[in-house]
C-alpha cells in the first residue's frame, strides 16, 4: 500500500514538472497588467452599482413616505411577529390604538 502511495506521489510530481501552465485565455495573449486592470474596473463597477442601489433605495423610501402619511393617522411603531401577523401602534386624533393585523 505504501509503495502505491509513493508511486502516485512521484507520478504527480512528474506531471507537474513536465506540464506547461494553461490559462483561461490564450497563452500568447496573456497579459497580467491588462488582467489586473480589468479586475479593478469590474470591482469599481460593482461598487458603483451597490452605492446607487443603497442611495436609490433611501431616496425612494423618503419620497414614498410623503404619499403614505396621513393628516389624521400616524403609525408610531410596528412589530412583525410572523409571516402573517403584525402588531401596529397607531395614533388617531391624539388617541393611541394597538392593532393586530393577520
Jmol script that loads the backbone (N, CA, C; Angstrom):
load data "model"
ATOM      1  N   UNK A   1       0.820  -1.184   0.000  1.00  0.00           N
ATOM      2  CA  UNK A   1       0.000   0.000   0.000  1.00  0.00           C
ATOM      3  C   UNK A   1       0.866   1.250   0.000  1.00  0.00           C
ATOM      4  N   UNK A   2       1.949   1.219   0.759  1.00  0.00           N
ATOM      5  CA  UNK A   2       2.825   2.376   0.848  1.00  0.00           C
ATOM      6  C   UNK A   2       3.534   2.624  -0.485  1.00  0.00           C
ATOM      7  N   UNK A   3       3.895   1.567  -1.183  1.00  0.00           N
ATOM      8  CA  UNK A   3       4.580   1.734  -2.465  1.00  0.00           C
ATOM      9  C   UNK A   3       3.639   2.337  -3.513  1.00  0.00           C
ATOM     10  N   UNK A   4       2.354   1.997  -3.465  1.00  0.00           N
ATOM     11  CA  UNK A   4       1.388   2.601  -4.394  1.00  0.00           C
ATOM     12  C   UNK A   4       1.258   4.096  -4.125  1.00  0.00           C
ATOM     13  N   UNK A   5       1.230   4.442  -2.857  1.00  0.00           N
ATOM     14  CA  UNK A   5       1.124   5.853  -2.478  1.00  0.00           C
ATOM     15  C   UNK A   5       2.352   6.636  -2.946  1.00  0.00           C
ATOM     16  N   UNK A   6       3.523   6.069  -2.728  1.00  0.00           N
ATOM     17  CA  UNK A   6       4.751   6.726  -3.176  1.00  0.00           C
ATOM     18  C   UNK A   6       4.782   6.847  -4.697  1.00  0.00           C
ATOM     19  N   UNK A   7       4.354   5.818  -5.367  1.00  0.00           N
ATOM     20  CA  UNK A   7       4.335   5.841  -6.827  1.00  0.00           C
ATOM     21  C   UNK A   7       3.366   6.919  -7.337  1.00  0.00           C
ATOM     22  N   UNK A   8       2.216   7.046  -6.662  1.00  0.00           N
ATOM     23  CA  UNK A   8       1.251   8.070  -7.040  1.00  0.00           C
ATOM     24  C   UNK A   8       1.828   9.475  -6.830  1.00  0.00           C
ATOM     25  N   UNK A   9       2.517   9.689  -5.727  1.00  0.00           N
ATOM     26  CA  UNK A   9       3.135  10.996  -5.443  1.00  0.00           C
ATOM     27  C   UNK A   9       4.209  11.306  -6.478  1.00  0.00           C
ATOM     28  N   UNK A  10       5.047  10.325  -6.821  1.00  0.00           N
ATOM     29  CA  UNK A  10       6.072  10.539  -7.844  1.00  0.00           C
ATOM     30  C   UNK A  10       5.438  10.854  -9.201  1.00  0.00           C
ATOM     31  N   UNK A  11       4.337  10.172  -9.506  1.00  0.00           N
ATOM     32  CA  UNK A  11       3.641  10.435 -10.761  1.00  0.00           C
ATOM     33  C   UNK A  11       3.114  11.876 -10.799  1.00  0.00           C
ATOM     34  N   UNK A  12       2.525  12.350  -9.693  1.00  0.00           N
ATOM     35  CA  UNK A  12       2.030  13.731  -9.632  1.00  0.00           C
ATOM     36  C   UNK A  12       3.172  14.739  -9.789  1.00  0.00           C
ATOM     37  N   UNK A  13       4.275  14.483  -9.123  1.00  0.00           N
ATOM     38  CA  UNK A  13       5.437  15.378  -9.241  1.00  0.00           C
ATOM     39  C   UNK A  13       5.940  15.405 -10.676  1.00  0.00           C
ATOM     40  N   UNK A  14       5.980  14.255 -11.323  1.00  0.00           N
ATOM     41  CA  UNK A  14       6.418  14.171 -12.717  1.00  0.00           C
ATOM     42  C   UNK A  14       5.492  14.973 -13.625  1.00  0.00           C
ATOM     43  N   UNK A  15       4.195  14.842 -13.423  1.00  0.00           N
ATOM     44  CA  UNK A  15       3.221  15.580 -14.242  1.00  0.00           C
ATOM     45  C   UNK A  15       3.387  17.087 -14.036  1.00  0.00           C
ATOM     46  N   UNK A  16       3.586  17.508 -12.800  1.00  0.00           N
ATOM     47  CA  UNK A  16       3.746  18.942 -12.518  1.00  0.00           C
ATOM     48  C   UNK A  16       5.016  19.477 -13.172  1.00  0.00           C
ATOM     49  N   UNK A  17       6.079  18.708 -13.162  1.00  0.00           N
ATOM     50  CA  UNK A  17       7.354  19.168 -13.719  1.00  0.00           C
ATOM     51  C   UNK A  17       7.294  19.290 -15.231  1.00  0.00           C
ATOM     52  N   UNK A  18       6.684  18.334 -15.925  1.00  0.00           N
ATOM     53  CA  UNK A  18       6.722  18.368 -17.383  1.00  0.00           C
ATOM     54  C   UNK A  18       5.576  19.162 -18.007  1.00  0.00           C
ATOM     55  N   UNK A  19       4.543  19.502 -17.227  1.00  0.00           N
ATOM     56  CA  UNK A  19       3.404  20.199 -17.818  1.00  0.00           C
ATOM     57  C   UNK A  19       3.675  21.698 -17.913  1.00  0.00           C
ATOM     58  N   UNK A  20       3.043  22.323 -18.889  1.00  0.00           N
ATOM     59  CA  UNK A  20       3.131  23.776 -19.044  1.00  0.00           C
ATOM     60  C   UNK A  20       1.862  24.393 -18.473  1.00  0.00           C
ATOM     61  N   UNK A  21       1.948  25.604 -17.944  1.00  0.00           N
ATOM     62  CA  UNK A  21       0.741  26.222 -17.363  1.00  0.00           C
ATOM     63  C   UNK A  21      -0.291  26.528 -18.445  1.00  0.00           C
ATOM     64  N   UNK A  22      -1.538  26.353 -18.089  1.00  0.00           N
ATOM     65  CA  UNK A  22      -2.640  26.622 -19.002  1.00  0.00           C
ATOM     66  C   UNK A  22      -3.527  27.673 -18.345  1.00  0.00           C
ATOM     67  N   UNK A  23      -3.837  28.711 -19.085  1.00  0.00           N
ATOM     68  CA  UNK A  23      -4.669  29.798 -18.577  1.00  0.00           C
ATOM     69  C   UNK A  23      -6.003  29.796 -19.313  1.00  0.00           C
ATOM     70  N   UNK A  24      -6.940  30.566 -18.811  1.00  0.00           N
ATOM     71  CA  UNK A  24      -8.261  30.633 -19.435  1.00  0.00           C
ATOM     72  C   UNK A  24      -8.188  31.326 -20.792  1.00  0.00           C
ATOM     73  N   UNK A  25      -7.205  32.162 -20.985  1.00  0.00           N
ATOM     74  CA  UNK A  25      -7.016  32.824 -22.275  1.00  0.00           C
ATOM     75  C   UNK A  25      -5.884  32.137 -23.017  1.00  0.00           C
ATOM     76  N   UNK A  26      -5.645  32.555 -24.211  1.00  0.00           N
ATOM     77  CA  UNK A  26      -4.507  32.007 -24.958  1.00  0.00           C
ATOM     78  C   UNK A  26      -3.211  32.401 -24.265  1.00  0.00           C
ATOM     79  N   UNK A  27      -2.281  31.508 -24.256  1.00  0.00           N
ATOM     80  CA  UNK A  27      -1.019  31.763 -23.555  1.00  0.00           C
ATOM     81  C   UNK A  27      -0.256  32.924 -24.182  1.00  0.00           C
ATOM     82  N   UNK A  28      -0.341  33.075 -25.496  1.00  0.00           N
ATOM     83  CA  UNK A  28       0.395  34.146 -26.160  1.00  0.00           C
ATOM     84  C   UNK A  28      -0.190  35.512 -25.822  1.00  0.00           C
ATOM     85  N   UNK A  29      -1.510  35.577 -25.606  1.00  0.00           N
ATOM     86  CA  UNK A  29      -2.172  36.857 -25.365  1.00  0.00           C
ATOM     87  C   UNK A  29      -2.316  37.188 -23.886  1.00  0.00           C
ATOM     88  N   UNK A  30      -1.764  36.387 -23.021  1.00  0.00           N
ATOM     89  CA  UNK A  30      -1.920  36.603 -21.594  1.00  0.00           C
ATOM     90  C   UNK A  30      -1.080  37.794 -21.160  1.00  0.00           C
ATOM     91  N   UNK A  31      -1.753  38.788 -20.573  1.00  0.00           N
ATOM     92  CA  UNK A  31      -1.084  39.989 -20.095  1.00  0.00           C
ATOM     93  C   UNK A  31      -1.553  40.249 -18.668  1.00  0.00           C
ATOM     94  N   UNK A  32      -0.692  40.031 -17.668  1.00  0.00           N
ATOM     95  CA  UNK A  32      -1.139  40.195 -16.283  1.00  0.00           C
ATOM     96  C   UNK A  32      -1.558  41.628 -15.950  1.00  0.00           C
ATOM     97  N   UNK A  33      -0.908  42.616 -16.515  1.00  0.00           N
ATOM     98  CA  UNK A  33      -1.277  44.007 -16.251  1.00  0.00           C
ATOM     99  C   UNK A  33      -2.672  44.317 -16.736  1.00  0.00           C
ATOM    100  N   UNK A  34      -2.986  43.844 -17.936  1.00  0.00           N
ATOM    101  CA  UNK A  34      -4.307  44.077 -18.506  1.00  0.00           C
ATOM    102  C   UNK A  34      -5.373  43.347 -17.695  1.00  0.00           C
ATOM    103  N   UNK A  35      -5.059  42.146 -17.238  1.00  0.00           N
ATOM    104  CA  UNK A  35      -6.000  41.367 -16.434  1.00  0.00           C
ATOM    105  C   UNK A  35      -6.272  42.045 -15.101  1.00  0.00           C
ATOM    106  N   UNK A  36      -5.246  42.590 -14.469  1.00  0.00           N
ATOM    107  CA  UNK A  36      -5.415  43.292 -13.190  1.00  0.00           C
ATOM    108  C   UNK A  36      -6.246  44.551 -13.390  1.00  0.00           C
ATOM    109  N   UNK A  37      -6.015  45.279 -14.476  1.00  0.00           N
ATOM    110  CA  UNK A  37      -6.820  46.471 -14.752  1.00  0.00           C
ATOM    111  C   UNK A  37      -8.287  46.123 -14.985  1.00  0.00           C
ATOM    112  N   UNK A  38      -8.548  45.019 -15.690  1.00  0.00           N
ATOM    113  CA  UNK A  38      -9.928  44.573 -15.880  1.00  0.00           C
ATOM    114  C   UNK A  38     -10.578  44.231 -14.544  1.00  0.00           C
ATOM    115  N   UNK A  39      -9.845  43.552 -13.675  1.00  0.00           N
ATOM    116  CA  UNK A  39     -10.364  43.174 -12.367  1.00  0.00           C
ATOM    117  C   UNK A  39     -10.715  44.416 -11.551  1.00  0.00           C
ATOM    118  N   UNK A  40      -9.815  45.391 -11.534  1.00  0.00           N
ATOM    119  CA  UNK A  40     -10.071  46.640 -10.806  1.00  0.00           C
ATOM    120  C   UNK A  40     -11.281  47.360 -11.392  1.00  0.00           C
ATOM    121  N   UNK A  41     -11.390  47.394 -12.723  1.00  0.00           N
ATOM    122  CA  UNK A  41     -12.521  48.038 -13.376  1.00  0.00           C
ATOM    123  C   UNK A  41     -13.833  47.374 -12.979  1.00  0.00           C
ATOM    124  N   UNK A  42     -13.883  46.029 -12.983  1.00  0.00           N
ATOM    125  CA  UNK A  42     -15.100  45.322 -12.613  1.00  0.00           C
ATOM    126  C   UNK A  42     -15.460  45.534 -11.147  1.00  0.00           C
ATOM    127  N   UNK A  43     -14.468  45.581 -10.282  1.00  0.00           N
ATOM    128  CA  UNK A  43     -14.740  45.843  -8.862  1.00  0.00           C
ATOM    129  C   UNK A  43     -15.322  47.235  -8.682  1.00  0.00           C
ATOM    130  N   UNK A  44     -14.776  48.225  -9.390  1.00  0.00           N
ATOM    131  CA  UNK A  44     -15.293  49.592  -9.305  1.00  0.00           C
ATOM    132  C   UNK A  44     -16.735  49.649  -9.815  1.00  0.00           C
ATOM    133  N   UNK A  45     -17.033  48.966 -10.904  1.00  0.00           N
ATOM    134  CA  UNK A  45     -18.396  48.950 -11.441  1.00  0.00           C
ATOM    135  C   UNK A  45     -19.359  48.339 -10.433  1.00  0.00           C
ATOM    136  N   UNK A  46     -18.984  47.234  -9.795  1.00  0.00           N
ATOM    137  CA  UNK A  46     -19.843  46.593  -8.797  1.00  0.00           C
ATOM    138  C   UNK A  46     -20.081  47.526  -7.614  1.00  0.00           C
ATOM    139  N   UNK A  47     -19.028  48.209  -7.155  1.00  0.00           N
ATOM    140  CA  UNK A  47     -19.180  49.150  -6.042  1.00  0.00           C
ATOM    141  C   UNK A  47     -20.101  50.307  -6.416  1.00  0.00           C
ATOM    142  N   UNK A  48     -19.983  50.821  -7.624  1.00  0.00           N
ATOM    143  CA  UNK A  48     -20.851  51.910  -8.073  1.00  0.00           C
ATOM    144  C   UNK A  48     -22.307  51.453  -8.104  1.00  0.00           C
ATOM    145  N   UNK A  49     -22.552  50.265  -8.607  1.00  0.00           N
ATOM    146  CA  UNK A  49     -23.924  49.740  -8.652  1.00  0.00           C
ATOM    147  C   UNK A  49     -24.478  49.573  -7.238  1.00  0.00           C
ATOM    148  N   UNK A  50     -23.668  49.070  -6.306  1.00  0.00           N
ATOM    149  CA  UNK A  50     -24.122  48.916  -4.921  1.00  0.00           C
ATOM    150  C   UNK A  50     -24.441  50.263  -4.281  1.00  0.00           C
ATOM    151  N   UNK A  51     -23.583  51.259  -4.509  1.00  0.00           N
ATOM    152  CA  UNK A  51     -23.818  52.588  -3.939  1.00  0.00           C
ATOM    153  C   UNK A  51     -25.086  53.200  -4.515  1.00  0.00           C
ATOM    154  N   UNK A  52     -25.287  53.068  -5.814  1.00  0.00           N
ATOM    155  CA  UNK A  52     -26.506  53.595  -6.431  1.00  0.00           C
ATOM    156  C   UNK A  52     -27.732  52.876  -5.881  1.00  0.00           C
ATOM    157  N   UNK A  53     -27.642  51.577  -5.678  1.00  0.00           N
ATOM    158  CA  UNK A  53     -28.778  50.820  -5.132  1.00  0.00           C
ATOM    159  C   UNK A  53     -29.108  51.257  -3.709  1.00  0.00           C
ATOM    160  N   UNK A  54     -28.084  51.452  -2.883  1.00  0.00           N
ATOM    161  CA  UNK A  54     -28.316  51.850  -1.486  1.00  0.00           C
ATOM    162  C   UNK A  54     -28.936  53.240  -1.419  1.00  0.00           C
ATOM    163  N   UNK A  55     -28.315  54.221  -2.084  1.00  0.00           N
ATOM    164  CA  UNK A  55     -28.840  55.580  -2.014  1.00  0.00           C
ATOM    165  C   UNK A  55     -30.150  55.724  -2.782  1.00  0.00           C
ATOM    166  N   UNK A  56     -30.334  54.965  -3.840  1.00  0.00           N
ATOM    167  CA  UNK A  56     -31.607  54.990  -4.564  1.00  0.00           C
ATOM    168  C   UNK A  56     -32.743  54.465  -3.704  1.00  0.00           C
ATOM    169  N   UNK A  57     -32.484  53.407  -2.957  1.00  0.00           N
ATOM    170  CA  UNK A  57     -33.499  52.865  -2.057  1.00  0.00           C
ATOM    171  C   UNK A  57     -33.857  53.864  -0.965  1.00  0.00           C
ATOM    172  N   UNK A  58     -32.858  54.520  -0.391  1.00  0.00           N
ATOM    173  CA  UNK A  58     -33.121  55.538   0.628  1.00  0.00           C
ATOM    174  C   UNK A  58     -33.921  56.699   0.043  1.00  0.00           C
ATOM    175  N   UNK A  59     -33.583  57.118  -1.152  1.00  0.00           N
ATOM    176  CA  UNK A  59     -34.290  58.218  -1.805  1.00  0.00           C
ATOM    177  C   UNK A  59     -35.750  57.852  -2.060  1.00  0.00           C
ATOM    178  N   UNK A  60     -35.975  56.653  -2.575  1.00  0.00           N
ATOM    179  CA  UNK A  60     -37.342  56.213  -2.846  1.00  0.00           C
ATOM    180  C   UNK A  60     -38.132  56.073  -1.547  1.00  0.00           C
ATOM    181  N   UNK A  61     -37.491  55.598  -0.488  1.00  0.00           N
ATOM    182  CA  UNK A  61     -38.177  55.463   0.801  1.00  0.00           C
ATOM    183  C   UNK A  61     -38.595  56.828   1.344  1.00  0.00           C
ATOM    184  N   UNK A  62     -37.735  57.832   1.216  1.00  0.00           N
ATOM    185  CA  UNK A  62     -38.078  59.178   1.683  1.00  0.00           C
ATOM    186  C   UNK A  62     -39.230  59.750   0.877  1.00  0.00           C
ATOM    187  N   UNK A  63     -39.193  59.568  -0.427  1.00  0.00           N
ATOM    188  CA  UNK A  63     -40.240  60.126  -1.287  1.00  0.00           C
ATOM    189  C   UNK A  63     -41.569  59.398  -1.097  1.00  0.00           C
ATOM    190  N   UNK A  64     -41.541  58.082  -0.855  1.00  0.00           N
ATOM    191  CA  UNK A  64     -42.784  57.335  -0.706  1.00  0.00           C
ATOM    192  C   UNK A  64     -43.431  57.593   0.654  1.00  0.00           C
ATOM    193  N   UNK A  65     -42.651  58.003   1.640  1.00  0.00           N
ATOM    194  CA  UNK A  65     -43.201  58.306   2.953  1.00  0.00           C
ATOM    195  C   UNK A  65     -44.195  59.467   2.859  1.00  0.00           C
ATOM    196  N   UNK A  66     -43.947  60.362   1.958  1.00  0.00           N
ATOM    197  CA  UNK A  66     -44.800  61.524   1.773  1.00  0.00           C
ATOM    198  C   UNK A  66     -46.192  61.097   1.287  1.00  0.00           C
ATOM    199  N   UNK A  67     -46.268  60.064   0.472  1.00  0.00           N
ATOM    200  CA  UNK A  67     -47.544  59.599  -0.057  1.00  0.00           C
ATOM    201  C   UNK A  67     -48.286  58.722   0.948  1.00  0.00           C
ATOM    202  N   UNK A  68     -47.569  58.031   1.811  1.00  0.00           N
ATOM    203  CA  UNK A  68     -48.186  57.111   2.753  1.00  0.00           C
ATOM    204  C   UNK A  68     -48.744  57.858   3.965  1.00  0.00           C
ATOM    205  N   UNK A  69     -48.097  58.933   4.399  1.00  0.00           N
ATOM    206  CA  UNK A  69     -48.527  59.652   5.593  1.00  0.00           C
ATOM    207  C   UNK A  69     -49.904  60.271   5.399  1.00  0.00           C
ATOM    208  N   UNK A  70     -50.620  60.319   6.495  1.00  0.00           N
ATOM    209  CA  UNK A  70     -51.945  60.911   6.507  1.00  0.00           C
ATOM    210  C   UNK A  70     -51.955  62.051   7.519  1.00  0.00           C
ATOM    211  N   UNK A  71     -52.916  62.948   7.376  1.00  0.00           N
ATOM    212  CA  UNK A  71     -53.011  64.061   8.326  1.00  0.00           C
ATOM    213  C   UNK A  71     -53.597  63.600   9.649  1.00  0.00           C
ATOM    214  N   UNK A  72     -54.409  62.533   9.629  1.00  0.00           N
ATOM    215  CA  UNK A  72     -55.136  62.133  10.818  1.00  0.00           C
ATOM    216  C   UNK A  72     -54.602  60.857  11.465  1.00  0.00           C
ATOM    217  N   UNK A  73     -53.897  60.031  10.706  1.00  0.00           N
ATOM    218  CA  UNK A  73     -53.399  58.757  11.223  1.00  0.00           C
ATOM    219  C   UNK A  73     -51.875  58.751  11.128  1.00  0.00           C
ATOM    220  N   UNK A  74     -51.231  58.385  12.232  1.00  0.00           N
ATOM    221  CA  UNK A  74     -49.774  58.286  12.242  1.00  0.00           C
ATOM    222  C   UNK A  74     -49.381  56.939  12.836  1.00  0.00           C
ATOM    223  N   UNK A  75     -48.548  56.193  12.117  1.00  0.00           N
ATOM    224  CA  UNK A  75     -48.056  54.915  12.616  1.00  0.00           C
ATOM    225  C   UNK A  75     -46.857  55.196  13.511  1.00  0.00           C
ATOM    226  N   UNK A  76     -46.987  54.828  14.776  1.00  0.00           N
ATOM    227  CA  UNK A  76     -45.907  55.079  15.735  1.00  0.00           C
ATOM    228  C   UNK A  76     -44.871  53.980  15.659  1.00  0.00           C
ATOM    229  N   UNK A  77     -45.329  52.721  15.662  1.00  0.00           N
ATOM    230  CA  UNK A  77     -44.390  51.597  15.623  1.00  0.00           C
ATOM    231  C   UNK A  77     -45.109  50.370  15.076  1.00  0.00           C
ATOM    232  N   UNK A  78     -44.335  49.442  14.524  1.00  0.00           N
ATOM    233  CA  UNK A  78     -44.898  48.176  14.065  1.00  0.00           C
ATOM    234  C   UNK A  78     -43.931  47.052  14.409  1.00  0.00           C
ATOM    235  N   UNK A  79     -44.509  45.879  14.644  1.00  0.00           N
ATOM    236  CA  UNK A  79     -43.709  44.726  15.037  1.00  0.00           C
ATOM    237  C   UNK A  79     -44.213  43.509  14.284  1.00  0.00           C
ATOM    238  N   UNK A  80     -43.327  42.866  13.504  1.00  0.00           N
ATOM    239  CA  UNK A  80     -43.666  41.633  12.802  1.00  0.00           C
ATOM    240  C   UNK A  80     -43.467  40.461  13.751  1.00  0.00           C
ATOM    241  N   UNK A  81     -44.532  39.674  13.921  1.00  0.00           N
ATOM    242  CA  UNK A  81     -44.448  38.510  14.802  1.00  0.00           C
ATOM    243  C   UNK A  81     -44.444  37.202  14.033  1.00  0.00           C
ATOM    244  N   UNK A  82     -44.565  37.259  12.759  1.00  0.00           N
ATOM    245  CA  UNK A  82     -44.572  36.066  11.937  1.00  0.00           C
ATOM    246  C   UNK A  82     -44.816  36.464  10.498  1.00  0.00           C
ATOM    247  N   UNK A  83     -45.052  35.455   9.671  1.00  0.00           N
ATOM    248  CA  UNK A  83     -45.257  35.714   8.252  1.00  0.00           C
ATOM    249  C   UNK A  83     -46.548  36.489   8.026  1.00  0.00           C
ATOM    250  N   UNK A  84     -47.609  36.103   8.730  1.00  0.00           N
ATOM    251  CA  UNK A  84     -48.905  36.728   8.516  1.00  0.00           C
ATOM    252  C   UNK A  84     -49.450  37.418   9.759  1.00  0.00           C
ATOM    253  N   UNK A  85     -48.592  37.875  10.646  1.00  0.00           N
ATOM    254  CA  UNK A  85     -49.074  38.501  11.880  1.00  0.00           C
ATOM    255  C   UNK A  85     -48.203  39.709  12.207  1.00  0.00           C
ATOM    256  N   UNK A  86     -48.881  40.835  12.484  1.00  0.00           N
ATOM    257  CA  UNK A  86     -48.177  42.080  12.770  1.00  0.00           C
ATOM    258  C   UNK A  86     -48.957  42.859  13.824  1.00  0.00           C
ATOM    259  N   UNK A  87     -48.248  43.517  14.725  1.00  0.00           N
ATOM    260  CA  UNK A  87     -48.858  44.412  15.707  1.00  0.00           C
ATOM    261  C   UNK A  87     -48.388  45.826  15.398  1.00  0.00           C
ATOM    262  N   UNK A  88     -49.356  46.752  15.337  1.00  0.00           N
ATOM    263  CA  UNK A  88     -49.043  48.134  14.980  1.00  0.00           C
ATOM    264  C   UNK A  88     -49.611  49.064  16.044  1.00  0.00           C
ATOM    265  N   UNK A  89     -48.821  50.056  16.446  1.00  0.00           N
ATOM    266  CA  UNK A  89     -49.290  51.104  17.347  1.00  0.00           C
ATOM    267  C   UNK A  89     -49.572  52.331  16.492  1.00  0.00           C
ATOM    268  N   UNK A  90     -50.822  52.807  16.552  1.00  0.00           N
ATOM    269  CA  UNK A  90     -51.276  53.878  15.681  1.00  0.00           C
ATOM    270  C   UNK A  90     -51.852  54.998  16.534  1.00  0.00           C
ATOM    271  N   UNK A  91     -51.578  56.233  16.131  1.00  0.00           N
ATOM    272  CA  UNK A  91     -52.174  57.393  16.794  1.00  0.00           C
ATOM    273  C   UNK A  91     -53.201  58.012  15.852  1.00  0.00           C
ATOM    274  N   UNK A  92     -54.459  58.052  16.321  1.00  0.00           N
ATOM    275  CA  UNK A  92     -55.549  58.631  15.537  1.00  0.00           C
ATOM    276  C   UNK A  92     -56.206  59.711  16.392  1.00  0.00           C
ATOM    277  N   UNK A  93     -56.128  60.937  15.955  1.00  0.00           N
ATOM    278  CA  UNK A  93     -56.755  62.075  16.657  1.00  0.00           C
ATOM    279  C   UNK A  93     -56.336  62.126  18.118  1.00  0.00           C
ATOM    280  N   UNK A  94     -55.071  62.087  18.389  1.00  0.00           N
ATOM    281  CA  UNK A  94     -54.479  62.156  19.742  1.00  0.00           C
ATOM    282  C   UNK A  94     -54.858  60.982  20.635  1.00  0.00           C
ATOM    283  N   UNK A  95     -55.347  59.896  20.069  1.00  0.00           N
ATOM    284  CA  UNK A  95     -55.638  58.675  20.807  1.00  0.00           C
ATOM    285  C   UNK A  95     -54.773  57.561  20.220  1.00  0.00           C
ATOM    286  N   UNK A  96     -54.123  56.779  21.099  1.00  0.00           N
ATOM    287  CA  UNK A  96     -53.220  55.722  20.646  1.00  0.00           C
ATOM    288  C   UNK A  96     -53.962  54.390  20.677  1.00  0.00           C
ATOM    289  N   UNK A  97     -53.881  53.650  19.546  1.00  0.00           N
ATOM    290  CA  UNK A  97     -54.507  52.349  19.393  1.00  0.00           C
ATOM    291  C   UNK A  97     -53.435  51.305  19.098  1.00  0.00           C
ATOM    292  N   UNK A  98     -53.698  50.091  19.562  1.00  0.00           N
ATOM    293  CA  UNK A  98     -52.839  48.958  19.234  1.00  0.00           C
ATOM    294  C   UNK A  98     -53.647  48.030  18.337  1.00  0.00           C
ATOM    295  N   UNK A  99     -53.151  47.790  17.131  1.00  0.00           N
ATOM    296  CA  UNK A  99     -53.856  46.968  16.161  1.00  0.00           C
ATOM    297  C   UNK A  99     -53.098  45.685  15.903  1.00  0.00           C
ATOM    298  N   UNK A 100     -53.825  44.578  15.822  1.00  0.00           N
ATOM    299  CA  UNK A 100     -53.239  43.295  15.441  1.00  0.00           C
ATOM    300  C   UNK A 100     -53.710  42.981  14.033  1.00  0.00           C
ATOM    301  N   UNK A 101     -52.773  42.742  13.125  1.00  0.00           N
ATOM    302  CA  UNK A 101     -53.098  42.508  11.719  1.00  0.00           C
ATOM    303  C   UNK A 101     -52.679  41.085  11.368  1.00  0.00           C
ATOM    304  N   UNK A 102     -53.624  40.343  10.802  1.00  0.00           N
ATOM    305  CA  UNK A 102     -53.313  38.980  10.336  1.00  0.00           C
ATOM    306  C   UNK A 102     -53.653  38.853   8.878  1.00  0.00           C
TER     307      UNK A 102
END
end "model"
wireframe off; spacefill off
backbone 0.3
color backbone group
